[in-house]
Amino acid sequence: MSTKTNVNPAIFGAYDIRGIYGEALTDEAVYAIGRAAGQYLNVPEIAVGRDMRLSSPQLAENLIRGLTDQGVNVIDLGMVTTDALYFAVGKFNYPAGVMITASHNPGKYNGMKFCRAMAYPISRDTGLSDIRDLAVSGEFAEPAHKGEVSQRDIIDDYVQHALSFIDVKKIRPLKIVADAGNGMAGLVLPRVFKHLPCELVPLYFELDGSFPHHPASPIEPENMVDVQQKVRETHADMGVAFDGDADRMFPVDEHGDLVDGSMVTLAVTNSLLHKSPGSTILYNLIVSKAVPELVEKLGGKSGRTRVGHSFIKAQMREENAIFGGEHSGHFYFRDNWYADSGLIAFLIMLELVSVENKPLSESIKPLDVYYRSGEINSTVSDVKAKIEQVKEHFSKQAQSFDTLDGISADYGDWWFNVRGSNTEPLLRLNLEAKTQALMEQKRDEVLAVIRG
């Protein structure tokens, strides 16, 4: 049966669905997306989880109605973190899952992330565009019967799974400040810390989709100020902040200084290669060069990937990589169905600090031998033409040069990557060098060409 719907195709992105609730993202659209997903995925049951956003109960209700009207049984997981939804799909062999969340976006936004069996992500190229086209057309087949809904609480199962990545007996009685940003980490962390000898200093654990204290987007330094101050104030051993759906985590050392995604990748790599020698570690191409150098030193195998979770997850499966790290706070684990989990990465860092019996900054210092620019965005009128100009200017003297994702050029004592944004007329520069002065000099040289 075909009934034209009012689904705005613009809410479908490369990896998920996002929109302002009540504007592009309506109850009617979500119902149609439920029917489209049910028909396209063509599976007997789908697990559905949601975050604490004010619109999430309404969205869940309409999505579930769409799925069941299409004949699909729904396992309603209630409020969960995104990584707990992935866990549930993998652990309980559900053929698909949907997470209702807009991750780190402001409270007025909401959206959906989809995955198949074994937490395999569904992105634009692997089915999301088909779901979009079906939802827009409204060409839904009438099922023989409606689906049914059952409830399941999987949080304690997920907590046990995350704790299985470490030896809990080795954890020391550390003081940990955790900023949940009024997001889903506030639900999960108390259940995790019940099993640890640590003192938990909670910040903003009340689930509140209006985000009254600060946006749940810890990649922005201004949203890390509270956890940094609290670490200094309470003389804590470590701090951590999670984003809204709690799949990403951003640590703070005992001085209250930020620990970037490259250094988390290093710390987790250090821990995992000591436990599983010879394993493969993947990192995206803007993570510090210190990562492959450490992997080589510890006798593991390393591989570079493009930026983006669908690329790193696919390559991890191909190469049976034990771990994958991205600069953006996403950390992926083979034994977690190749899905990302901020909680697992945090626990591994907690174990590392406990086992090494020294402060986090001192565990990282010997590994952190470079100076990074961080990601610098520049608006340009023509992304492709500007990348060509940068290539022309910088490729000739490079020791190595590639176009895996944008352009990367390595000169030995410094390297950079410039790549375009998928969604905006932006160029993103990441640059790293052996000294602060060289990093600043080369950063300014590359930016002069980008912005010239």
N, C-alpha and C positions, 0 to 999 in steps of 0.2 A: 504494500500500500504506500502511495506517495502523498505526503502532505508537505507543502513547502514550509520550511521553518524560517525563523528569524535568527539564525546562527550567523554571527559576524566572523568570517574566516580570519580576520586580523588577530583574533585571540590565540590562534595556533602559532607557536614559535617553532624553533628548530628542535627543542627537546621537550617542550611541555606546553600547557595552555596557561595563559595569564591574562587577566583583565581586571578592570575596576568593577566590583560587584554592583549590580543595578544599572550599569551603563552597557558596555559591550558584553559583560558576563552576567546573563540573566538566568532566572530559574528555568525559563522555557528552553534556553540554549543548553543548559546543563542536562535537562531531561533528554533533549534530542541527542546530546553527546553520549549519554548513557545508552540509549537505544542503538546508536551507531557503533559504539564500542562493543556492545553485546553481539550485534550482528557480525561485525568485522572479525572480532576475535574468535567467535564461534566455539566457545568453550562452555562446559556445564556450570562452572562456578567461578566467581571473581571475588577476591578479598578487597575490601574498601576501608581505608583509614582516613583520618582527618586531623588537622591541627586545631589550635584553640582560637582561630580567627572568629570574629563575631558572626560572619556569614557562613562559616563552615558547616554548622548543623543543617542549615537550610539547603546548602549545596549538596551535602551528603544525602539528604532526604530525596532531592530531585534526581540525583544521579542514580541512587538505588532504585527509585521508581522506574526510571528509564531502563535500567538493566533488567529488572524483574519483569517489566512489561514486554521485554524482548525474549523472555523465557530463561533468563540466567539466574541461578541461585547466587545469593550474595552472602559472604561471611563479613559481617559488620564488626570491624576491629575497634570501633570507637575512636577515642583520641589516642594517637600514637605519634612517634617521631617518624620521619621519612625512612630512616635506616631500619626502624623496627618493622615497617611495612615490607621492605625488601626482605628482611629476615624471615618474616612470616610466610611470604610467597615461596622462598627457598626451603625453609625448614619443613613446612607442612604440605609441600608439593601442590600448592595451588597453581592452576594453569595461567593465572594472570592476577594483577593487582592494580589498584588505582589509589593514589594518595591525593587528598584534597588539601592543597597548601599553595601559598605564594612565597614560600621560603623566607627570604630576607626583605621582601617588598613591604612598603607601608601598609597599615591596617585596612585601607579601603580596597586593596587588591586581594584577589584570590585566584585559584587556578587548580590544575590537575597534572600529576605525573603518572605515567602508565608504564607497566612492565609486564613481560610475559613470564612463563615458567622459569624457575631458577633465577628470578630477579633480572632477566635480560631486558635492558631498557628499550622502550619504544620511542624512537625519535621520528623526525619528519621523513627520513629515508626508509624507516623500517616499520611503517604503518600509521604514523600520526596523520600524514596527509590523506590517507585512505579514510580514516575515521572522520577527519574534517569534511571531506567531500560527501561522505554518506550523511553526516549530520546536517550539512547545508541543504542537500537535496531532499531529505526526509523520506527517502525510498526504503522504508523498513518493511521487511517481510513480517507477516503476522505469525507469531509462534503458536504451536499447538496448545501450550499451557503457559501460565505465568510462573516466574521463578519465586522461590521462597527466601526469606531472610533468617539467618541465625547469627547470634552474637558470640564473640570469643575475645577474651582478654589475654593478650600475648606478651604484655610488658615484662612479667617476671621471667618468662621463657627467654625473652630477648636479653634481659640483664644477665642471666646465667650464661648465655651464649657469649656475650661480650667479655664477661669475666674469665671465660675459658681460654682467652688469648694470653692471659698472664698467670703467674703463680701468686695467688692472693697471699700466701704465707710469707712471701718476700717483701710485701708492702710495709713500709715503715709508718709510724704514727705521724704523718705529715699534716700540716695545716694547709688546707686548699680553699681558696676563694673561687666560687663559681658564679658567673653572671649568666642567668638564663634569659635575660631580656624579656621577661614575661612570656617566653615561648615554651616549646614542648620539653626542653631540657628540665624545666621545673617539675615535670611529672616523673621523669625517669631517674634523675640524679639521686633523690632521696632513697630510692629503692636500690641503687648501685652502692651507695655509701653505707647502707646497712651491713654490707658484707666486707667492708674495709675498716682498718683500724685508724683511719684518718679523721681529723676534725674538719667538718665541712662548714664553711662560712658562706651562707647563701645570699645572693643578690637577685632580687626580682624573680622569685620562684612562683609568684602568683600567676596563674594562667590568665592572661588578659590580652585579647586580640586588639585592644585599642593602643597597646604599647605606651603606657603612661610615662615611662621613665626615659627611654631612648629607643630608636629603631633597632630591631633585632637583626642588625647587619654589622657584625663585628669586623668585617673587612675594611670598614671606614674607621680610621683611627679615632675620630671624635666619639665613637660609640664604645671605645675601650677605656675611656678615661676613668669611669667608676670602678672597674675591676682593678686597674692599675693603682688607683688611690687606696683602695681597700687592702690590697696586698701590702703596700707600704705601711699603712696605718696599723695593720694587725700583725706585721712581721711574718706574713705567711710564707710558706716554702714555694708556693706556685699559685698562679691564677689561671682561669680558663673562662672563655666566653663562647657561647653557642649561638648560632643563628636561629631564626624563628621556628623552623621545622627540625632543628637540632641535628642535621646531618653534617654540618661543618663546625670545626672548633678552632679557636685561636688562643694559644697559650700566652702567658705572661710569666717571666722569671721572678726570682725572689726579690729582685730590685724593683719590680713593677715595669720592667722593660718588655716591649713586644717581641715575640719570637715569631719570625715569619714562616710562611709555608715551606720554603726551602729548608729551613732549619728543622722543622717538624719532620719533613721527609728524611733528612739526615739522621735525626735521632731514632726514628722508627726503623730505618734501614740498619742502623748500628745494632739495634736490639735484635731484629729478626735474623740478620746474617750470623750473629753469634749463636742463635738457637737453631737455625737451619742453614748450615754452611753450603755454599755453592748455588744458592737459589738465585732466581732472576728477579731483578727490581726494575720497574719502569718509572720514568719521570717525564713530565712534559718539557718541551724544549726551552721554556723560560725559567726552569728551576736551576738553581746554582750548579756550576760545574763541579763544586765540591761533592755533589751526590755521586756521579759516576766515578770520581776519583776514589771516594771511600769504598764503593762497591768493588772496585778493582783491587784495592788494598786488602779488603777482607775476603777476596777470592770468590766473589759472586759474579753474576753476569748482569749487565745493565743495558737498557734500551731507551731511546728517545721516542716520544710520541707527539702528535699534534695536540694543541690545547683543546679540551672538551671531553666530557665524561664518556661519550659514546666511542671516541677513538681509543682512549686509554683502556676502557673495559674490554673492547674487542681484541686489542693487542695482548692484553693480559691473558685472555682465554687462549689465544693462538700460541703464546709462548709459555703458558703455565706459570706466569709470574706470581710470586708470593705476595707482592705489594706494589702499589702504584701511588705516586704522590704528585699533587699539583700545587702550584703556588697559591691557589685561591682558597685553601682550607679544605679541599676534598682529598680524602685518603682512602684508597681502595684495597681490599684484602681478598686474596684467593679463597680463603676458608670462610669468607662471608659472601659466597656466591658472586665474587668479583665486584660486589657493591661497595659503595663508600660508607664509612661510619666514623663520625667524629668521636663518638664515645670509645670505640676500640682504639683509635689513635691516642686519645687522651690516656687511657688505661696503660698502654704500652709505655708512654712517656713517664707516667707515675711509677711504673715498675723500674724503668731505667734509672730514674733519680734515686729510687730506694736501693737498688742493687749496687750502683756506683757509690752510694753513700756520700754524695757531694751535691752542692746546689746545682740547679738546672743550668745556670749561666756557665758554670765550670764544666758541666758535661758537654755543652755545645761549643765552648770557646775553642778547643783544639781542632774542631771540625770546621769551624766557620773562618775560612782563610781568605775570603773575598769581600769586596764592597759592592753592594747592589744599588741600582738607581730606584728600584721599585717600578711599578708600571706607570708610565707617563703617557697620557692621552693628548693628542693634538687633532683639532678639527681641520680637515683639508677639503678642497673643492673636488678633487678627483683622486680617489684612493689608489687605483691601479697606476695612474700616471706618476703619482708621487713615489710609490714603491719602486717603479722603474728608475726614477731619478736617484733614489737612495742607492739602489743596486749599482747603477752606473758609477756613482761617486765612490762607493766603498768596497766593491767586490774585488778590485784588481790586486790590492796588497794582502788580501786575506789568506791565512794559511788554509782555512777550509771555508766553504760557502755552500749553502743549500737553500732550497725553496720548499722544504717540507710543510711549512706553515708560515706564509709571508716570506721574509728573507732572514737568514741567519748568517752572520759572518764572524769568524773566530780568528783573532790575531795573536793568540798565545797568551799575552798578558792582559788582554781584554776581549770581550765579545759582545755582540748585541743581536737582538731579534726585533724586527719591525713587522707587524701584521695588522691587517685591517679588521675592523669590527664587523660582525655579521649583520648588525642592525642599524648602525649609524655611520655617517661619513667621518669616521675616526681612524687615526693610525695609533697603534699602541707600541710604545718603545719599552723594551727591557734591556738593561745593559749592566755588565758586571766587569770589574777590573781588580787587579792585584793590590792597588792602593786607592785610598780615598781621592787623592789628587788626580790620579789618572782617570778614575771613574767620572769625576766631575768634568774634567777636560773633554773626554770623549763623549760624554752625555751631551754637553753643550754643542760639540761639533756636529753630532748626528741631528740634534734638534734644530740647529741652524739650517740644515738642508731640508728637513721635514717642514719647517715653518717658513722657509725662505720663499 
